[in-house]
Amino acid sequence: MRNILEDMTLQEYFVKWFTSAVTRMASKGVTIDITFLDFMTKVVTPRQYASLQKTMDAGWLNSRQATSNDRAYVITWKSYGARSTNVFNLETACFCTRAESEKRSKPAKGEALRPSHRANISKKLRGVPKTEEHVEAIREALTGRTLSLEHKHNLKRAKAPWTEERKAQRRAQIAARTSAGAA
């Protein structure tokens, strides 16, 4: 079977690659504000282009760009903060190796997580039992903590009763969880 890349120039490969990447991003609601020409001249470095050209000339581009290769180049975001903007442009676009992309995609220390990221973490941890060691570590971390007077007042304050609508929603959540657990 003939390799489709043998009939393609590197420039044609980049056009196909860029088009599929921005189409995939746009389908996820990302605003695309970068042209192919800007991407090729201002984001991709001459060294990266030459490296891929050399790999293509040697006939190794398919294995170089395999999804299992950490050194494969990817079109990605410059940082976690750039991803949070949901706009793909010259300031947020990056062309780097898959390993570098994984490092860049993690939030920096002290950086606030995106709401969608927090929701995914919450969903993943929901229903996971804590070990006795974990419970003890939480207890130890909270021991000796002093609460402000305002916080104590808020804890004592009566909470508003649940509305019938909220009760119905909660019953539906419990029923859904119970039926999912039984399946």
Order of alpha helices (4+ residues) and beta strands (2+ residues): alpha-beta-alpha-alpha-beta-alpha-beta-beta-alpha-alpha-alpha-alpha-alpha
